[in-house]
Amino acid sequence: QVQLVESGGGLVQAGGSLRLSCAASGRTFSNYAMGWFRQAPGKEREVVSAISWTGGSAYHADSVKGRFTISRDNAKNTVYLQMNSLKPEDTAVYYCAAKHKSDGLWWTATGFGSWGQGTQVTVSS
């Protein structure tokens, strides 16, 4: 497992942008696929985005496709979620998560064993 520290959440008006960051401890970052999840009040946790070990492939949920972009900088042990054109329905607690190569494929929702503390994103209309 790796320790994950998130930052970048906050309050923004609809149409605005936020950039979430997730910094991982240690020097084994490239061995972990990374994902962003979110959970809104009264709803189940859902996958927002995921990125492969090297950053060469990425997945974005249909609800955020074209608006959100996941990226990673393995030299900095950091994964990012750039969120543009935010909508009120994007309001949720966002979690960063890591999956070791041995725990499954990067593009599946299972096997994420390390989690950040969660950061609140609130989009007002």
C-alpha positions, 0 to 999 in steps of 0.5 A, spaced: 500 500 500 501 507 499 499 513 503 495 518 499 494 525 500 489 529 497 488 537 495 485 541 491 477 540 493 473 546 494 467 550 492 466 553 485 460 556 481 457 552 475 462 552 469 468 553 473 474 549 474 478 545 479 484 541 479 485 535 484 491 533 486 493 526 490 500 525 492 503 518 494 508 516 498 514 512 497 518 511 490 513 505 487 508 510 484 509 507 477 507 500 480 500 502 482 494 504 477 490 510 480 483 512 480 478 517 482 472 515 485 466 520 488 460 519 493 454 524 493 449 524 498 444 519 498 448 515 492 453 510 492 460 511 490 462 511 483 468 511 479 470 517 476 476 516 472 482 511 472 489 511 469 494 506 467 501 505 471 505 509 466 499 514 464 498 511 457 491 509 458 485 512 461 478 511 463 473 517 464 466 515 466 460 518 461 458 523 466 464 526 466 467 525 459 469 531 455 470 535 462 474 531 466 481 529 465 486 524 469 493 525 468 499 522 472 506 524 473 510 518 476 516 523 477 512 527 482 508 521 485 502 525 483 496 524 480 491 529 478 484 530 476 482 536 472 475 538 472 472 543 467 465 545 466 463 543 473 456 542 474 452 542 480 451 534 480 458 533 480 458 535 488 461 529 492 466 527 496 472 525 491 477 520 493 483 518 490 485 510 490 491 506 488 491 499 485 498 495 485 499 491 479 498 485 482 491 486 485 488 487 478 487 490 471 488 498 471 481 499 468 477 495 473 473 498 479 476 492 484 482 491 487 484 499 490 487 497 496 489 504 498 485 510 499 486 518 500 482 521 506 477 524 501 476 531 499 469 535 498 467 538 491 461 543 492 459 546 485 453 551 486 448 554 481 
